[in-house]
Amino acid sequence: MKRGRITMNDVAQLAGVSTMTVSNVINDRVKVSPEARERVLAAIRESGYQINAAARSLRSGRSGVIGLAVPQVGNAYFGMFAALVIEEAQRHGYHVAIEQTGAAAVGEAAAIAQSQRLQLDGLLLSLATAETDAPGLPLTDQSPPIVVLGEQDPTGRFDHVSVGNEAGAAAATAHLLDRGCRRVAVVTGGSLDRLTMLTRRYNGYRTALEERGIRPDPRLRFVVDSLSRDGARTTGHRIADSGLGVDGVVALNDMAAMGVIRGLHDRGVGVPGDVRVIGFDDLPESALYIPSLSTVGPDHRLKAAKAVELILSRIDDPLIPPREFTTPCEVIPRESTA
């Protein structure tokens, strides 16, 4: 590649396509074959070609930026998902601006307002609850297209990408029952009076027990203030000290499962020898934990790809009817339930 400023023509030569094809990929104007698109994007990366975002914005009336609003940027799950969204958006020539909502309706409303002020082309909004019609939600005619991640808007106004929370938690519980567990505890959050991810997963746990003719025991529901390793460690202590004969634990995310395992270890309770433990989310560190953590794994890459696909098509055609996509999950058995 020549020294000095890299041009679109240089990218076209490197990719073996026309300059018009490069322009179409950069500006996402017309459909380009996946093979040609990948060659162009690879040539852009190899050559170091810098897309003139300002010029593209003037031509198209778009910023080339979509927003991603998540409850906690420092949360391992949302950090992993944000990286996948950024990677997927880059494939389409878009950048991603990340906002933190604090898992609160006011933060979600602020993210929508901020995306409007910044003139973002669209917003991927991860909702902590299903209360998207909360008072003060600043939806106006100037609000950007929105794809909801997490719990569905009850009015059905938005495109929606979710995870099979109930089915996944039911599969996790059934996995423990199939391993011979009969006193299966669940580690969850405190409030079950709102439709949240945790509520759905708890319902899946109950469903799996009832389908096996096991009446859910309310004493086997252990509540933590925070579904984190530190918060769940003390819950592991309580499970070990409870005298309830717990032989299996469904933790409603991987971080909590890791904390429970540590808490059980503190009390001399072996995993999986004495108690089998399974999580949910399949975080990268779950496979490296000791013991490696059995978990329910959603297809994270597919979820990110579908979210980006829906927001870009919504940007192109704001009038298409709202669409729904549920990301499939599967149980990934590892040492913690062996």
N, C-alpha and C positions, 0 to 999 in steps of 0.2 A: 504494500500500500504506500502511496506517495506521501511525502512529508507535507506539512501545511494543512490548510483547511480542507476537510473532507466534504465532498459534495454528494448530492443525491445520485448523480451520474456515476460516481465512484462506487456507491453502494449497489447500484444496478449492475455494474460490470462484475463486481465481486459475487453477487447472487446469481448472475446469469439470467437476469430478467430485464424487462424494459424499465425506463425511468418512470413511466406511467404506472406500472405495477407497484414500484416502490412508493410512489405518491399515494396510490390507493390504499396500501397497507398502512402508511403513516396516518392518513386522514380518515381511514375506515369508511371510505366513500362507497365502494362497490364490493361485491363478494369476490374474494380471491381464494384460490384453492389452498387447502391447509398446507400442502407441500411448498407452494410458492411463498406463502406467508412466512413459514418457518425459515426458508432460505433467506428471505429479506431480513427478518429479525436477527438471524444469526450473523448476517453481513453487517448489520448496524452495530451489533455488539463487538464484532471482530475489528471493525474499522474505527470505532469510536465516534461515529457520526452523531452529531448533536441536532436533535429535532428542534426547529425554531417554534417553540410553543406559542409565542406571541403572534407570530404570523399565521400559524394554523388557527388560533383562536379568532383572529380577525376575519379569516376566510370562512370559517364554519359557524361562527357565532357561539362556539363552545370553548370551555376552558381547558379541556383535556384532563380534568381532575374529577375524580369521584371521592366521596367521603365514606369513611367507615367509622361508625360510632359504636363503641363497645363499653361494657360496664367498668372494666378495670384493665388498663394497658399492661400492668405488671402481672396479671394472672397468666399462668403458664398456658392455659388453653387458648385464651384470646390472643396471646402473643404468637402462638403457633398458627392460629387461624389468620391473623393479620398478615403474616409472612406469605401464606398461600394466596390470599387475596391480592397482595402486591404483585406477586409473581404472575398471577393470572391476568391482572389488569395490564401489566407491562406487555404481555403477549398481544394485547389489543391496542398498544400505544397510549395507554392511560397511566396517570399517576394517581396515588392514593393519599388523601389527607386523613389522619386518624384523630378522633375525638374521644374523650372519656366521659361517660355519663354518670358514673357512680351508682349504677343500678337503681336509679331513681327517676320518676316521671319528670321532675324538673330538669334533670340532666338530659333526658331524651328530648324534651322540648327545646332546650338550649342548643342541642346539636342540630336540630332542624333549622332553628333561626340562624345559627352560624353558617350553615351550608348555603342558606339563602343570601346572607350578607357577602359571602365569599364567591358567590355565583358559581358554585360547584355544579357540574352537569347532572349529578345524581347522588343519592345517599343510601348506603347499606346501614340499616339501623338495627342493632341488636337490642331487643327489648327484654327487660327483666321480668315483666309481667304482661298479661294480656290487656291491660288497661290503657290501650292506645287512644281511647276517647276521653282521657282525663282532661279536666278543665284546664284551659290555658295552653293546650297544644297548638303551637303557632302555624297551623296549616293555612296557607293563602294561595291565591292564584299564582303567585310567584315562587311558591315552594318548589324545590327540585323533585324530580321523580324519586320515589322511595321504594326500596325492597326491604321488607321486615325479616329479620333473622330472630329465631327464638319462638316466642309465643305469639299466636295469631291475633291480629286485630279482629275483634268480634263483629265489626261492621263489614269486614271483607273488602276494605278499600284498597289494600296494597298487595303487590306480589309478595309471596311468603316462602321462605326456605327454612325448614325445620329439621330436627333430628327425631327419629322414632323413639322418643323417650320412654313411653309406656311399654312398648314392645321390647325395647332393649333391656329395661330393668326386669321385666318378666322373664326374659331369657337368662339374665344373670342369676335370678333366684332359682329358676328351674335347673340351671347348671349346678348349683350347690345341692339341691335336692337329689339330683341324679348322682352326685358324689357321696350320697348317704347322709347328708346333714338333715337334722330334724328340728333343731332349735335355731332357726335362721333369724338373726337380728338385722335391723336396718339402721343405718346412720344417716340422718337427714337434718334439714333445717327445722326451725321452730314452728313457723306459721304454715298451716295447710288451708287457710281460708281464702286464698287467692290462687288463680290458675297460673302456676309457675312451672319452670323446668323441674324443680324439686317435687312439686305436687304430682306431676305426671309420672315421675320415676317412682315415687312412693305408691301411687296407684298401681303401677306395673308390678311392684313387689307383692302387694296384697292380692292382685289377680292371680299370680302364679301360685301362691299358697292355696287360695280358694279352689283353684282348678285341681289341686292335688288332694282336696278334702281336708286341708289344714286351716283351722280357724286362726286368723291373725291375732297374736297376743300383744296388746298395747304395751306391755312391759318390755317387749323386745324392740320397741322404737326408741332409739337413743338420739337425743337432740344435741347438736353442737351449735355454738354461737357463730362459728365460721367454718365453712367446709374447706379447711386448710389443714396442713400437716400438724401445725402447733395446736389448733383447736381440737383436732380429732385425737391427738395423743392422749389427752385426759379422758376422752371418751373410751379409748382402749383400756385405760385403767378401770373405768366404771364397768365395762363389759366383763373384764376379768374378775372384778370384785363382786359382781352382782349375785352370784350363786344361782343363776337362772339356767345353767347348763348350756350356754350358747356354744354351738359347734360350727356355725357359719355366719358370715357377716356380708351383707350387701352395703357397700359404701357408695353413696350417690355421686361421687366423682373420684378420680384417681388420687388427688392430693389427700382427701380424707382417708382413703384406703391405706395410703402409706403411713399416715399418722396413727391410724388404728393399729396397724402392724407393729409400729414402734411402741405404742402404749402397751400392747399385749406382751411384747418382748420384755418391757420393763418389769412386768409382773411374773415373768418366767413362763408365759404361755407361748407355746410354739405354733408357728404358722408354716406349713399347713398341718403339722402333726396333731395339734389340739383343736385348732380353729382354722377353718378355711375362709379366705377373704377374697372378695372380688370388687373391682372398681368400675368406673364408667368414664370413657373419653379416649382411652389409649394414648396418653401423652408419651412423647418420645422417651422420657426417663423411666416409664413404667417397665419397659423390657430390661432395663439395667438395674432396677432396684433389687435388693436382696431380702427375701426371695423375689424373683421376678413376678410382677403383678398380673394376675388374670384380670381381664377387663372386658368391657363392651366397647368395641371400636366402630364408631361411625366412619364413613368414607369422607374424611376431611377435605381431601383434594377435590372430590366431586362436589361437595357442598360449596366450596369456594368458587369453583368453575361455574356452577349453576347460578350462584348469586351474581357473579359478574355478567354472565350471559343475560340474565333477566334485567339487570339495571341498564345494560347497553341497549337491549331491544326496547326497553321502556323509554329511554332517551330518544331513540329513533322514532317511536310511535307511542306517544303518551295516551292514546285512546284505546289501546288493546285491553281486553278484559283482564282483571287480576288473575294471576296464576299461582298455583300451589305446588310445592315440591317437598317431599319428605326424603331425607337422606337415609339410605339403608344402614343398618347396624349388624354386627356379628359378634358373638362371644369369642374372645381370644384366650384360650386356656394357657396358663403358665404355671410356675411353681407354686404360687400362693394357694392354688386349689388342687394341687396334684394328689 
